[in-house]
Amino acid sequence: MSDLIVMGESIPNLPWQDKPKNCPALPLWRYSANPIIQRNPAPDIARVFNSAVVPYEGAFVGVFRGECVDGVPRLYLGESADGIQWNIDSEQILFKDGHGKPFLSLYAYDPRLVKVDGEFYIMWCQDFYGASIGLAKTTDFKTFIRLENPFIPYNRNAVMFPRKIGGNYIMMSRPSDSGHTPFGDIFISESPDMVYWGRHRHMMGKTAFWWESVKIGGGCAPIETNEGWLLFYHGVTGTCNGFVYSIGGAILDIAQPSIVKYRSKNFLLTPEEWYEERGFVPNVTFPCAAVCDGDTGRIAIYYGAADTYVGLAFTTVDEVVSYIKANNSLTAEDREIGIR
């Protein structure tokens, strides 16, 4: 019997499929009916990928990256009874400012969605005189209020922790430059009020392992366990045919999450299926949401595939934590608190 405990809500209708007997010796396995969202899922939306999901009122709700037929990425709301079959709104999410006036981004992509203290926060990449992070909140998925932009350009891959630590909100981000940069580490920042962000700390950087040798970035909102924060992130390598995005795993210190306790030297999932290898941007598995049932430790991971589709993968807290610990390889910077 495992001693692992998940600090999370009960989700009895979590999407699930048992691990197949012929599955490779890795802790994640794909849903057999992938991709769960195909091309042209709604009018004027050509592709949906890199999207975030949370349980809500006995069902599921998601914020989806929709690449529109005009080439502009926008954010769309989706609803699902089972977390697999999705209805995606044909109109983009209408964000408002604090006075109730429309306040839309010029573009918006790669959203994450996290519940903290009864409110849902959306993070995405947008134009703030350069690529940076947008932030909004909702309580009912009907009204969406924009908050102050947390960081100046250039930054992306923002992911909030699902609870405050030391009384502050905690957010991961990946400072970068204006393009698809050949570098990037994960940092964390704190805020007492979702307006002023500071106490910046370095969390993780790239490694010499081939699948994350170029850069890394935040993926899913961390899952709290008694072993530490379980984090699924993405690692990038370079090939003669461009970047390849894989899914990695780490366990962070509960009280000081800039300290990495364990980090798998192996990827947990890498592009292998046709919908991951072939698409608008080939060879991409990009995790954006990990929904965990607190009763069973089952995890459903939503990931973007080839910048064209949404895929679903599964694991359990027991299996993935055991795998990360068994394949642990930390750098000296991982063990640091991340300030210099």
One Martini backbone bead per residue (centre of mass of N, CA, C, O) as a GRO file, in nm:
protein
  340
    1MET     BB    1   0.095   0.037   0.024
    2SER     BB    2   0.068   0.356  -0.025
    3ASP     BB    3   0.179   0.683   0.123
    4LEU     BB    4   0.034   0.852  -0.070
    5ILE     BB    5  -0.100   1.191  -0.080
    6VAL     BB    6  -0.381   1.372  -0.197
    7MET     BB    7  -0.457   1.726  -0.233
    8GLY     BB    8  -0.785   1.671  -0.332
    9GLU     BB    9  -1.055   1.635  -0.509
   10SER     BB   10  -1.336   1.475  -0.591
   11ILE     BB   11  -1.349   1.279  -0.921
   12PRO     BB   12  -1.554   1.037  -1.034
   13ASN     BB   13  -1.563   1.151  -1.361
   14LEU     BB   14  -1.294   1.095  -1.452
   15PRO     BB   15  -1.109   1.043  -1.698
   16TRP     BB   16  -1.062   0.692  -1.813
   17GLN     BB   17  -0.786   0.449  -1.874
   18ASP     BB   18  -0.637   0.175  -1.875
   19LYS     BB   19  -0.348   0.024  -1.887
   20PRO     BB   20  -0.186  -0.120  -2.121
   21LYS     BB   21   0.001  -0.407  -2.165
   22ASN     BB   22   0.183  -0.272  -2.421
   23CYS     BB   23   0.315  -0.059  -2.263
   24PRO     BB   24   0.551   0.127  -2.206
   25ALA     BB   25   0.807   0.204  -1.959
   26LEU     BB   26   0.586   0.429  -1.875
   27PRO     BB   27   0.363   0.643  -1.681
   28LEU     BB   28   0.232   0.716  -1.958
   29TRP     BB   29  -0.092   0.710  -2.131
   30ARG     BB   30  -0.297   0.690  -2.399
   31TYR     BB   31  -0.572   0.758  -2.553
   32SER     BB   32  -0.725   0.555  -2.790
   33ALA     BB   33  -0.912   0.821  -2.913
   34ASN     BB   34  -0.716   0.990  -3.025
   35PRO     BB   35  -0.813   1.282  -3.070
   36ILE     BB   36  -1.053   1.483  -2.893
   37ILE     BB   37  -0.963   1.722  -3.094
   38GLN     BB   38  -1.019   1.844  -3.394
   39ARG     BB   39  -1.051   1.992  -3.665
   40ASN     BB   40  -1.274   2.231  -3.696
   41PRO     BB   41  -1.471   2.270  -3.416
   42ALA     BB   42  -1.553   2.564  -3.522
   43PRO     BB   43  -1.640   2.846  -3.629
   44ASP     BB   44  -1.336   2.992  -3.742
   45ILE     BB   45  -1.186   2.726  -3.634
   46ALA     BB   46  -0.909   2.534  -3.717
   47ARG     BB   47  -0.761   2.507  -3.424
   48VAL     BB   48  -0.703   2.300  -3.126
   49PHE     BB   49  -0.484   2.371  -2.842
   50ASN     BB   50  -0.333   2.429  -2.569
   51SER     BB   51  -0.528   2.339  -2.305
   52ALA     BB   52  -0.760   2.398  -2.030
   53VAL     BB   53  -0.873   2.205  -1.733
   54VAL     BB   54  -1.170   2.176  -1.517
   55PRO     BB   55  -1.363   2.117  -1.265
   56TYR     BB   56  -1.740   2.173  -1.283
   57GLU     BB   57  -2.028   2.102  -1.152
   58GLY     BB   58  -1.979   1.779  -1.233
   59ALA     BB   59  -1.789   1.871  -1.460
   60PHE     BB   60  -1.643   2.049  -1.745
   61VAL     BB   61  -1.394   2.305  -1.808
   62GLY     BB   62  -1.255   2.522  -2.074
   63VAL     BB   63  -0.955   2.671  -2.210
   64PHE     BB   64  -0.902   2.757  -2.553
   65ARG     BB   65  -0.692   2.730  -2.822
   66GLY     BB   66  -0.770   2.928  -3.109
   67GLU     BB   67  -0.712   2.894  -3.446
   68CYS     BB   68  -0.787   3.103  -3.679
   69VAL     BB   69  -0.856   3.171  -4.012
   70ASP     BB   70  -0.687   3.455  -3.969
   71GLY     BB   71  -0.431   3.360  -3.764
   72VAL     BB   72  -0.559   3.418  -3.482
   73PRO     BB   73  -0.526   3.382  -3.147
   74ARG     BB   74  -0.777   3.251  -2.921
   75LEU     BB   75  -1.019   3.239  -2.658
   76TYR     BB   76  -1.212   2.951  -2.547
   77LEU     BB   77  -1.502   2.802  -2.443
   78GLY     BB   78  -1.564   2.485  -2.270
   79GLU     BB   79  -1.781   2.188  -2.255
   80SER     BB   80  -1.819   1.890  -2.030
   81ALA     BB   81  -1.933   1.586  -1.893
   82ASP     BB   82  -1.650   1.384  -1.945
   83GLY     BB   83  -1.375   1.526  -2.078
   84ILE     BB   84  -1.405   1.447  -2.408
   85GLN     BB   85  -1.668   1.579  -2.495
   86TRP     BB   86  -1.681   1.888  -2.681
   87ASN     BB   87  -1.806   2.224  -2.636
   88ILE     BB   88  -1.736   2.502  -2.843
   89ASP     BB   89  -1.733   2.811  -2.866
   90SER     BB   90  -1.770   3.055  -3.129
   91GLU     BB   91  -1.696   3.264  -2.912
   92GLN     BB   92  -1.500   3.453  -2.758
   93ILE     BB   93  -1.373   3.560  -2.482
   94LEU     BB   94  -1.511   3.832  -2.281
   95PHE     BB   95  -1.323   4.052  -2.162
   96LYS     BB   96  -1.292   4.259  -1.866
   97ASP     BB   97  -1.272   4.513  -1.675
   98GLY     BB   98  -1.323   4.663  -1.361
   99HIS     BB   99  -1.573   4.838  -1.525
  100GLY     BB  100  -1.702   4.646  -1.766
  101LYS     BB  101  -1.511   4.671  -2.004
  102PRO     BB  102  -1.378   4.588  -2.278
  103PHE     BB  103  -1.073   4.351  -2.274
  104LEU     BB  104  -0.877   4.267  -2.528
  105SER     BB  105  -0.662   4.090  -2.694
  106LEU     BB  106  -0.486   4.070  -2.981
  107TYR     BB  107  -0.380   3.803  -2.849
  108ALA     BB  108  -0.419   3.439  -2.758
  109TYR     BB  109  -0.229   3.183  -2.570
  110ASP     BB  110  -0.168   2.922  -2.375
  111PRO     BB  111  -0.360   2.828  -2.147
  112ARG     BB  112  -0.444   2.850  -1.800
  113LEU     BB  113  -0.624   2.674  -1.522
  114VAL     BB  114  -0.697   2.794  -1.183
  115LYS     BB  115  -0.781   2.709  -0.851
  116VAL     BB  116  -0.822   2.976  -0.596
  117ASP     BB  117  -1.012   3.032  -0.342
  118GLY     BB  118  -1.282   2.994  -0.544
  119GLU     BB  119  -1.110   3.090  -0.793
  120PHE     BB  120  -1.058   3.152  -1.140
  121TYR     BB  121  -0.752   3.134  -1.326
  122ILE     BB  122  -0.615   3.301  -1.612
  123MET     BB  123  -0.347   3.215  -1.833
  124TRP     BB  124  -0.152   3.391  -2.088
  125CYS     BB  125  -0.048   3.478  -2.406
  126GLN     BB  126   0.049   3.814  -2.510
  127ASP     BB  127   0.020   4.153  -2.592
  128PHE     BB  128   0.278   4.379  -2.424
  129TYR     BB  129   0.479   4.498  -2.617
  130GLY     BB  130   0.495   4.196  -2.623
  131ALA     BB  131   0.552   3.899  -2.505
  132SER     BB  132   0.315   3.799  -2.253
  133ILE     BB  133   0.110   3.808  -1.958
  134GLY     BB  134  -0.210   3.712  -1.889
  135LEU     BB  135  -0.492   3.805  -1.659
  136ALA     BB  136  -0.770   3.627  -1.502
  137LYS     BB  137  -1.116   3.609  -1.368
  138THR     BB  138  -1.355   3.364  -1.221
  139THR     BB  139  -1.672   3.211  -1.088
  140ASP     BB  140  -1.883   3.127  -1.365
  141PHE     BB  141  -1.805   3.147  -1.678
  142LYS     BB  142  -1.928   3.452  -1.768
  143THR     BB  143  -1.728   3.636  -1.608
  144PHE     BB  144  -1.431   3.824  -1.720
  145ILE     BB  145  -1.152   3.952  -1.538
  146ARG     BB  146  -0.911   4.164  -1.574
  147LEU     BB  147  -0.580   4.192  -1.485
  148GLU     BB  148  -0.287   4.259  -1.412
  149ASN     BB  149   0.007   4.247  -1.549
  150PRO     BB  150   0.272   4.074  -1.408
  151PHE     BB  151   0.466   4.120  -1.665
  152ILE     BB  152   0.708   4.188  -1.867
  153PRO     BB  153   0.869   4.173  -2.132
  154TYR     BB  154   0.960   3.850  -2.187
  155ASN     BB  155   0.681   3.610  -2.160
  156ARG     BB  156   0.577   3.271  -2.053
  157ASN     BB  157   0.430   3.005  -1.918
  158ALA     BB  158   0.195   3.038  -1.712
  159VAL     BB  159   0.170   2.907  -1.363
  160MET     BB  160  -0.037   2.827  -1.106
  161PHE     BB  161  -0.094   2.762  -0.794
  162PRO     BB  162  -0.367   2.609  -0.601
  163ARG     BB  163  -0.214   2.771  -0.367
  164LYS     BB  164  -0.101   2.924  -0.112
  165ILE     BB  165   0.230   3.042  -0.004
  166GLY     BB  166   0.284   3.220   0.264
  167GLY     BB  167   0.020   3.402   0.163
  168ASN     BB  168   0.091   3.357  -0.145
  169TYR     BB  169   0.099   3.381  -0.464
  170ILE     BB  170   0.197   3.142  -0.727
  171MET     BB  171   0.422   3.177  -1.018
  172MET     BB  172   0.501   3.060  -1.319
  173SER     BB  173   0.775   3.119  -1.559
  174ARG     BB  174   0.924   3.213  -1.902
  175PRO     BB  175   1.168   3.375  -1.983
  176SER     BB  176   1.249   3.563  -2.287
  177ASP     BB  177   1.181   3.639  -2.610
  178SER     BB  178   1.018   3.730  -2.913
  179GLY     BB  179   1.051   3.428  -2.976
  180HIS     BB  180   1.160   3.105  -3.047
  181THR     BB  181   1.361   3.029  -2.820
  182PRO     BB  182   1.697   2.891  -2.734
  183PHE     BB  183   1.567   2.946  -2.441
  184GLY     BB  184   1.475   2.844  -2.096
  185ASP     BB  185   1.344   2.899  -1.773
  186ILE     BB  186   1.211   2.839  -1.456
  187PHE     BB  187   1.012   3.060  -1.265
  188ILE     BB  188   0.924   3.225  -0.955
  189SER     BB  189   0.643   3.409  -0.812
  190GLU     BB  190   0.504   3.664  -0.593
  191SER     BB  191   0.171   3.748  -0.438
  192PRO     BB  192  -0.067   3.922  -0.231
  193ASP     BB  193  -0.282   4.053  -0.491
  194MET     BB  194  -0.234   4.018  -0.816
  195VAL     BB  195  -0.029   4.274  -0.881
  196TYR     BB  196   0.232   4.226  -0.709
  197TRP     BB  197   0.553   4.104  -0.820
  198GLY     BB  198   0.795   3.881  -0.653
  199ARG     BB  199   1.032   3.691  -0.536
  200HIS     BB  200   1.232   3.578  -0.738
  201ARG     BB  201   1.285   3.239  -0.869
  202HIS     BB  202   1.474   2.974  -0.945
  203MET     BB  203   1.400   2.643  -1.049
  204MET     BB  204   1.452   2.555  -1.368
  205GLY     BB  205   1.648   2.392  -1.615
  206LYS     BB  206   1.817   2.280  -1.838
  207THR     BB  207   1.977   1.994  -1.985
  208ALA     BB  208   2.167   1.719  -2.119
  209PHE     BB  209   1.918   1.602  -2.198
  210TRP     BB  210   1.789   1.578  -2.504
  211TRP     BB  211   1.471   1.664  -2.449
  212GLU     BB  212   1.604   1.934  -2.256
  213SER     BB  213   1.854   2.107  -2.411
  214VAL     BB  214   1.718   2.401  -2.472
  215LYS     BB  215   1.429   2.398  -2.308
  216ILE     BB  216   1.178   2.511  -2.073
  217GLY     BB  217   0.832   2.468  -1.931
  218GLY     BB  218   0.546   2.513  -1.818
  219GLY     BB  219   0.238   2.340  -1.761
  220CYS     BB  220   0.089   2.228  -1.511
  221ALA     BB  221  -0.071   2.237  -1.242
  222PRO     BB  222   0.014   2.153  -0.950
  223ILE     BB  223   0.028   1.864  -0.740
  224GLU     BB  224  -0.065   1.784  -0.422
  225THR     BB  225   0.158   1.619  -0.196
  226ASN     BB  226   0.341   1.457   0.059
  227GLU     BB  227   0.607   1.473  -0.138
  228GLY     BB  228   0.492   1.709  -0.322
  229TRP     BB  229   0.507   1.883  -0.613
  230LEU     BB  230   0.351   1.787  -0.902
  231LEU     BB  231   0.522   1.821  -1.223
  232PHE     BB  232   0.426   1.916  -1.548
  233TYR     BB  233   0.639   1.957  -1.830
  234HIS     BB  234   0.840   2.109  -2.083
  235GLY     BB  235   1.064   1.984  -2.333
  236VAL     BB  236   1.344   2.090  -2.549
  237THR     BB  237   1.462   2.011  -2.872
  238GLY     BB  238   1.703   1.987  -3.135
  239THR     BB  239   1.682   1.962  -3.489
  240CYS     BB  240   1.704   1.948  -3.836
  241ASN     BB  241   1.359   1.985  -3.806
  242GLY     BB  242   1.351   2.108  -3.524
  243PHE     BB  243   1.150   2.107  -3.270
  244VAL     BB  244   1.096   1.913  -2.959
  245TYR     BB  245   0.813   1.817  -2.756
  246SER     BB  246   0.809   1.720  -2.416
  247ILE     BB  247   0.727   1.532  -2.124
  248GLY     BB  248   0.780   1.611  -1.786
  249GLY     BB  249   0.908   1.542  -1.439
  250ALA     BB  250   0.843   1.673  -1.100
  251ILE     BB  251   0.948   1.751  -0.753
  252LEU     BB  252   0.847   1.981  -0.512
  253ASP     BB  253   0.868   2.178  -0.263
  254ILE     BB  254   0.621   2.279  -0.059
  255ALA     BB  255   0.749   2.552   0.077
  256GLN     BB  256   0.995   2.549  -0.164
  257PRO     BB  257   0.938   2.535  -0.503
  258SER     BB  258   1.237   2.612  -0.608
  259ILE     BB  259   1.283   2.330  -0.497
  260VAL     BB  260   1.415   2.029  -0.616
  261LYS     BB  261   1.379   1.688  -0.540
  262TYR     BB  262   1.274   1.571  -0.824
  263ARG     BB  263   1.401   1.443  -1.157
  264SER     BB  264   1.354   1.330  -1.464
  265LYS     BB  265   1.567   1.207  -1.715
  266ASN     BB  266   1.306   1.125  -1.845
  267PHE     BB  267   1.059   1.113  -2.031
  268LEU     BB  268   0.695   1.065  -2.034
  269LEU     BB  269   0.645   1.211  -2.322
  270THR     BB  270   0.656   1.164  -2.682
  271PRO     BB  271   0.654   1.191  -3.006
  272GLU     BB  272   0.465   0.913  -3.195
  273GLU     BB  273   0.208   0.998  -3.304
  274TRP     BB  274   0.050   1.133  -3.569
  275TYR     BB  275  -0.081   1.382  -3.395
  276GLU     BB  276   0.225   1.467  -3.298
  277GLU     BB  277   0.397   1.464  -3.579
  278ARG     BB  278   0.138   1.580  -3.736
  279GLY     BB  279   0.121   1.928  -3.839
  280PHE     BB  280   0.165   2.256  -3.806
  281VAL     BB  281   0.355   2.151  -3.559
  282PRO     BB  282   0.575   1.928  -3.531
  283ASN     BB  283   0.657   1.754  -3.255
  284VAL     BB  284   0.412   1.782  -3.016
  285THR     BB  285   0.402   1.785  -2.648
  286PHE     BB  286   0.167   1.995  -2.452
  287PRO     BB  287   0.115   2.067  -2.130
  288CYS     BB  288  -0.191   2.219  -1.944
  289ALA     BB  289  -0.340   1.969  -1.784
  290ALA     BB  290  -0.409   1.824  -1.445
  291VAL     BB  291  -0.645   1.590  -1.344
  292CYS     BB  292  -0.721   1.502  -0.999
  293ASP     BB  293  -0.811   1.235  -0.797
  294GLY     BB  294  -0.814   1.224  -0.451
  295ASP     BB  295  -0.901   0.918  -0.408
  296THR     BB  296  -0.710   0.758  -0.644
  297GLY     BB  297  -0.480   0.930  -0.819
  298ARG     BB  298  -0.590   1.000  -1.077
  299ILE     BB  299  -0.476   1.115  -1.412
  300ALA     BB  300  -0.557   1.381  -1.641
  301ILE     BB  301  -0.398   1.476  -1.948
  302TYR     BB  302  -0.371   1.778  -2.124
  303TYR     BB  303  -0.261   1.803  -2.473
  304GLY     BB  304  -0.078   1.928  -2.719
  305ALA     BB  305  -0.080   1.844  -3.082
  306ALA     BB  306   0.093   1.981  -3.330
  307ASP     BB  307  -0.079   2.245  -3.327
  308THR     BB  308  -0.392   2.081  -3.372
  309TYR     BB  309  -0.447   1.910  -3.107
  310VAL     BB  310  -0.613   1.712  -2.853
  311GLY     BB  311  -0.486   1.530  -2.585
  312LEU     BB  312  -0.492   1.219  -2.384
  313ALA     BB  313  -0.366   1.128  -2.061
  314PHE     BB  314  -0.238   0.879  -1.822
  315THR     BB  315  -0.224   0.837  -1.457
  316THR     BB  316  -0.059   0.803  -1.142
  317VAL     BB  317   0.077   0.907  -0.863
  318ASP     BB  318   0.232   0.654  -0.792
  319GLU     BB  319   0.370   0.599  -1.068
  320VAL     BB  320   0.505   0.880  -1.130
  321VAL     BB  321   0.663   0.917  -0.868
  322SER     BB  322   0.825   0.655  -0.882
  323TYR     BB  323   0.962   0.721  -1.150
  324ILE     BB  324   1.103   0.985  -1.078
  325LYS     BB  325   1.269   0.867  -0.841
  326ALA     BB  326   1.410   0.633  -1.008
  327ASN     BB  327   1.501   0.882  -1.234
  328ASN     BB  328   1.684   1.065  -1.079
  329SER     BB  329   1.816   1.406  -1.181
  330LEU     BB  330   2.015   1.655  -1.049
  331THR     BB  331   2.102   1.972  -1.022
  332ALA     BB  332   2.245   2.222  -0.852
  333GLU     BB  333   2.011   2.428  -0.914
  334ASP     BB  334   1.772   2.261  -0.808
  335ARG     BB  335   1.870   2.278  -0.494
  336GLU     BB  336   1.820   2.561  -0.498
  337ILE     BB  337   1.638   2.850  -0.418
  338GLY     BB  338   1.702   3.083  -0.655
  339ILE     BB  339   1.924   3.298  -0.545
  340ARG     BB  340   2.176   3.587  -0.631
   0.00000   0.00000   0.00000
